[in-house]
């Protein structure tokens, strides 16, 4: 689910909003007390209410008179505020989210809509495909451009439906996907659409090119032990869904091959799904990679989705 770093950052922001709203209310209340001695007297009396109620309840006394007095004091206070030319709720705390009063939770612990929305935004921002998600979705992946080629049109319709089914079944059946096709056939667009919907379900998604992934593993391997901070490669091994773009564009070295195998094998052992996108054909994959890698991504562990047709980007799609 949402990673701890994003959750902590969002919770901090929501708490900041609440504290700011409360401080602003205190400033407005003091403003009213400065303008009206009667309001100041009322506030002083109201501040003692909690202790009076506690004492009465402890002694078994009737608290009704205290509550009635409070109601009367608050009514008079609102009248005075209005008489000064301000709205009656001027000194109330004006929360950013009225549903949860900027706590992030409602109804005994249920996550509030505002917290969900902020977590989605944070996850999109940290996923590595924030700008793409704003532009690309299932809704604007247009297969109609292939209508002149019935075979391609039907095939790409099936690809889109399989991608949507992947999203629908993600919670129960976390499969690996291999998106195969030449440049511009829509692999990144479909990856983005999948990521967008999976993030909405509350999962942590990370997207990056194979070159950047290998670079982060390399940085972790050779950096100084005194550099501090979390390993840059951890996110690739721990996220709920990893999307690897452009497999096959990296240089083949013993280190890069070791990274790719470790990445695929570790996530497979943890039961964490991966989507790999490549411009290579199955034959080219077999020629580029050793058997232990090829057998995993071209075997039963990954479901292939073949992208065909003309370059969509040439047609501005």
C-alpha positions as CSV (number, residue, x, y, z in Angstrom):
1,X,0.0,0.0,0.0
2,X,1.0,3.7,0.2
3,X,4.7,3.9,1.2
4,X,5.6,5.3,4.6
5,X,7.5,8.3,3.2
6,X,4.4,9.5,1.2
7,X,2.1,8.8,4.1
8,X,4.2,10.7,6.6
9,X,4.6,13.7,4.3
10,X,0.8,13.8,3.6
11,X,-0.1,13.4,7.3
12,X,2.4,16.2,8.2
13,X,0.7,18.5,5.6
14,X,-2.8,17.7,7.0
15,X,-1.6,18.4,10.5
16,X,-0.1,21.6,9.4
17,X,-3.4,22.7,7.9
18,X,-5.2,21.9,11.1
19,X,-2.7,23.7,13.3
20,X,-2.8,26.7,11.0
21,X,-6.6,26.8,11.0
22,X,-6.6,26.7,14.8
23,X,-4.0,29.4,15.1
24,X,-6.0,31.6,12.7
25,X,-9.1,31.0,14.8
26,X,-7.2,32.0,18.0
27,X,-6.1,35.2,16.3
28,X,-9.6,36.1,15.2
29,X,-10.9,35.3,18.7
30,X,-8.3,37.6,20.3
31,X,-9.3,40.3,17.8
32,X,-12.9,40.1,19.0
33,X,-11.9,40.2,22.7
34,X,-9.9,43.3,22.0
35,X,-13.0,44.9,20.4
36,X,-15.5,43.8,23.1
37,X,-14.8,43.5,26.8
38,X,-18.1,41.5,27.1
39,X,-16.8,38.9,24.6
40,X,-13.6,38.7,26.7
41,X,-15.6,38.1,29.8
42,X,-17.7,35.4,28.1
43,X,-14.6,33.7,26.8
44,X,-13.1,33.7,30.3
45,X,-16.3,32.2,31.7
46,X,-16.5,29.6,28.9
47,X,-12.9,28.5,29.6
48,X,-13.9,27.4,33.1
49,X,-16.7,25.2,31.8
50,X,-14.7,22.1,31.4
51,X,-13.5,22.1,35.0
52,X,-17.1,22.9,36.2
53,X,-18.6,20.0,34.2
54,X,-15.9,17.6,35.5
55,X,-16.4,18.6,39.1
56,X,-20.2,18.4,38.9
57,X,-20.1,15.0,37.3
58,X,-17.5,13.8,39.8
59,X,-19.8,14.9,42.7
60,X,-22.9,13.5,41.0
61,X,-24.4,17.0,40.6
62,X,-26.8,17.9,37.9
63,X,-24.8,19.3,34.9
64,X,-27.9,20.7,33.1
65,X,-27.6,24.2,34.5
66,X,-24.0,24.5,33.4
67,X,-24.8,23.3,29.9
68,X,-27.7,25.7,29.6
69,X,-25.5,28.5,30.8
70,X,-23.0,27.6,28.1
71,X,-25.6,27.7,25.4
72,X,-26.7,31.1,26.5
73,X,-23.2,32.4,26.6
74,X,-22.4,31.2,23.1
75,X,-25.6,32.6,21.8
76,X,-24.8,36.0,23.3
77,X,-21.2,35.8,22.0
78,X,-22.5,35.2,18.4
79,X,-24.8,38.2,18.8
80,X,-21.9,40.4,19.9
81,X,-19.7,39.3,17.0
82,X,-22.5,40.0,14.5
83,X,-23.1,43.4,16.1
84,X,-19.4,44.3,15.4
85,X,-20.0,43.6,11.7
86,X,-18.5,40.1,11.5
87,X,-20.2,36.7,10.6
88,X,-21.3,34.8,13.7
89,X,-18.8,32.0,12.9
90,X,-15.9,34.4,12.6
91,X,-13.9,32.9,15.5
92,X,-14.7,29.3,14.6
93,X,-11.9,27.0,13.3
94,X,-12.3,27.0,9.5
95,X,-10.9,23.6,8.6
96,X,-9.7,22.9,5.1
97,X,-11.7,19.6,5.2
98,X,-15.0,19.9,7.0
99,X,-15.6,16.2,6.9
100,X,-12.7,15.2,9.2
101,X,-11.7,18.6,10.7
102,X,-8.2,18.1,9.1
103,X,-7.5,14.9,11.0
104,X,-7.5,12.6,8.0
105,X,-10.0,10.2,9.5
106,X,-13.8,10.1,10.0
107,X,-16.3,7.8,11.7
108,X,-14.0,6.1,14.2
109,X,-10.9,5.6,12.1
110,X,-12.1,5.4,8.4
111,X,-9.7,7.2,6.1
112,X,-11.2,10.5,5.0
113,X,-11.6,11.5,1.3
114,X,-9.1,14.3,1.7
115,X,-6.4,12.0,3.0
116,X,-7.0,9.5,0.1
117,X,-6.8,12.3,-2.5
118,X,-3.6,13.7,-1.1
119,X,-2.0,10.2,-0.9
120,X,-2.9,9.6,-4.5
121,X,-1.3,12.9,-5.5
122,X,1.8,12.0,-3.5
123,X,2.1,8.6,-5.0
124,X,1.6,9.9,-8.5
125,X,4.4,12.5,-7.8
126,X,6.8,9.8,-6.5
127,X,5.9,7.2,-9.1
128,X,8.2,8.7,-11.7
129,X,5.3,9.3,-14.2
130,X,3.4,12.2,-12.7
131,X,3.3,14.2,-15.9
132,X,2.3,11.2,-18.0
133,X,-0.5,10.3,-15.7
134,X,-2.0,13.7,-16.2
135,X,-2.1,13.2,-19.9
136,X,-2.6,9.5,-20.5
137,X,-5.3,7.1,-19.5
138,X,-7.5,4.3,-20.8
139,X,-10.1,6.9,-21.9
140,X,-7.7,8.6,-24.4
141,X,-6.0,5.5,-25.7
142,X,-7.8,5.6,-29.0
143,X,-7.8,2.3,-30.9
144,X,-10.1,3.8,-33.6
145,X,-7.0,5.0,-35.5
146,X,-6.6,1.3,-36.5
147,X,-10.1,0.9,-38.0
148,X,-8.7,0.8,-41.5
149,X,-6.8,-2.3,-40.5
150,X,-9.3,-4.7,-39.0
151,X,-6.7,-7.2,-37.8
152,X,-4.7,-4.5,-35.9
153,X,-7.9,-2.9,-34.6
154,X,-9.3,-6.1,-33.1
155,X,-5.9,-7.0,-31.6
156,X,-5.4,-3.7,-29.9
157,X,-8.9,-3.8,-28.6
158,X,-8.0,-7.1,-26.9
159,X,-4.8,-5.6,-25.5
160,X,-6.7,-2.7,-23.9
161,X,-9.3,-5.1,-22.4
162,X,-6.5,-7.3,-21.0
163,X,-4.9,-4.2,-19.4
164,X,-8.2,-3.2,-17.9
165,X,-8.8,-6.7,-16.6
166,X,-5.3,-6.6,-15.1
167,X,-6.3,-3.5,-13.1
168,X,-9.6,-5.0,-12.0
169,X,-8.1,-8.2,-10.7
170,X,-4.9,-6.6,-9.3
171,X,-5.9,-7.0,-5.6
172,X,-6.5,-10.7,-5.9
173,X,-4.2,-11.7,-8.8
174,X,-1.0,-9.7,-8.9
175,X,0.4,-10.8,-12.3
176,X,3.5,-9.8,-14.2
177,X,3.2,-8.3,-17.6
178,X,5.6,-8.0,-20.6
179,X,4.6,-5.3,-23.0
180,X,6.3,-6.0,-26.4
181,X,6.1,-3.8,-29.4
182,X,8.0,-1.4,-31.6
183,X,8.5,2.3,-30.7
184,X,5.3,4.4,-30.6
185,X,2.7,1.5,-30.4
186,X,1.3,2.6,-27.0
187,X,3.3,0.6,-24.5
188,X,4.0,3.6,-22.2
189,X,0.5,4.9,-22.6
190,X,-1.0,1.6,-21.4
191,X,1.6,1.4,-18.6
192,X,0.6,4.8,-17.5
193,X,-3.1,4.0,-17.6
194,X,-2.5,0.9,-15.5
195,X,-0.4,2.8,-13.0
196,X,-3.0,5.5,-12.6
197,X,-5.8,3.1,-11.7
198,X,-3.6,1.0,-9.4
199,X,-2.5,4.1,-7.5
200,X,-6.2,5.0,-7.1
201,X,-6.7,1.6,-5.4
202,X,-4.1,2.6,-2.8
203,X,-1.0,0.8,-4.0
204,X,2.5,2.2,-4.3
205,X,3.7,2.3,-7.9
206,X,7.2,3.1,-9.2
207,X,8.0,3.7,-12.9
208,X,11.5,4.1,-14.3
209,X,13.6,3.3,-17.3
210,X,16.0,0.3,-17.1
211,X,18.9,2.6,-17.4
212,X,17.9,4.7,-14.4
213,X,17.2,1.6,-12.4
214,X,20.6,0.1,-13.1
215,X,22.2,3.5,-12.3
216,X,20.6,3.5,-8.9
217,X,21.8,0.0,-8.1
218,X,25.3,1.0,-9.2
219,X,25.2,4.1,-7.0
220,X,24.2,2.0,-4.0
221,X,26.9,-0.5,-4.7
222,X,29.8,1.9,-5.0
223,X,28.7,4.9,-2.8
224,X,30.6,5.6,0.4
225,X,29.4,3.9,3.5
226,X,29.3,7.4,5.1
227,X,27.0,8.9,2.5
228,X,23.9,8.3,4.6
229,X,20.3,8.0,3.5
230,X,18.2,5.0,2.3
231,X,19.5,3.0,-0.6
232,X,18.1,4.4,-3.9
233,X,17.3,1.0,-5.2
234,X,15.1,-0.1,-2.3
235,X,12.0,1.4,-3.9
236,X,12.3,-0.9,-6.9
237,X,12.5,-4.0,-4.7
238,X,9.7,-2.9,-2.3
239,X,7.0,-1.1,-4.2
240,X,3.6,-2.8,-4.8
241,X,4.0,-2.5,-8.6
242,X,7.2,-1.7,-10.5
243,X,7.0,-0.6,-14.2
244,X,10.3,-1.0,-16.0
245,X,10.5,0.9,-19.2
246,X,12.8,0.3,-22.2
247,X,14.3,-3.0,-21.3
248,X,16.9,-3.8,-23.8
249,X,18.3,-0.3,-24.3
250,X,20.8,-0.7,-21.5
251,X,24.4,-1.8,-22.2
252,X,25.1,-5.5,-21.4
253,X,27.6,-5.8,-18.7
254,X,28.1,-8.4,-16.0
255,X,26.8,-5.8,-13.5
256,X,23.7,-4.8,-15.5
257,X,22.7,-8.4,-16.1
258,X,23.2,-9.1,-12.4
259,X,21.0,-6.1,-11.5
260,X,18.2,-7.2,-13.9
261,X,18.2,-10.8,-12.6
262,X,18.3,-9.6,-9.0
263,X,15.4,-7.2,-9.6
264,X,13.2,-9.7,-11.4
265,X,14.0,-12.6,-9.1
266,X,13.7,-10.7,-5.8
267,X,10.3,-9.2,-6.7
268,X,9.1,-12.6,-8.0
269,X,10.2,-14.3,-4.7
270,X,8.3,-11.6,-2.7
271,X,5.2,-12.0,-4.8
272,X,5.4,-8.4,-6.0
273,X,4.2,-7.8,-9.6
274,X,6.3,-6.2,-12.3
275,X,5.4,-4.7,-15.7
276,X,8.3,-4.7,-18.2
277,X,8.1,-2.7,-21.5
278,X,10.5,-3.4,-24.3
279,X,11.0,-2.7,-28.0
280,X,12.7,-6.0,-28.5
281,X,11.1,-9.0,-30.1
282,X,11.1,-12.3,-28.3
283,X,13.9,-13.5,-30.5
284,X,16.0,-10.4,-29.7
285,X,15.3,-10.9,-26.0
286,X,16.7,-14.4,-26.2
287,X,19.8,-13.2,-28.0
288,X,20.5,-10.3,-25.6
289,X,19.9,-12.0,-22.2
290,X,21.2,-15.1,-20.6
291,X,18.8,-18.0,-20.0
292,X,18.1,-17.3,-16.3
293,X,16.7,-13.9,-17.3
294,X,15.1,-14.9,-20.6
295,X,13.3,-17.9,-19.0
296,X,11.7,-15.6,-16.4
297,X,10.4,-12.9,-18.6
298,X,9.4,-15.1,-21.5
299,X,8.2,-18.0,-19.5
300,X,5.1,-18.6,-17.5
301,X,6.0,-15.8,-14.9
302,X,5.1,-13.0,-17.3
303,X,2.0,-12.5,-19.4
304,X,2.9,-11.0,-22.8
305,X,0.9,-8.2,-24.3
306,X,1.9,-7.6,-28.0
307,X,1.5,-4.1,-29.3
308,X,1.2,-3.7,-33.1
309,X,0.4,-1.1,-35.6
310,X,1.9,2.2,-36.8
311,X,3.8,4.7,-34.6
312,X,1.0,6.5,-32.7
313,X,3.2,9.5,-32.0
314,X,3.7,10.2,-35.7
315,X,0.0,10.5,-35.8
316,X,0.0,12.8,-32.7
317,X,-2.1,10.2,-30.7
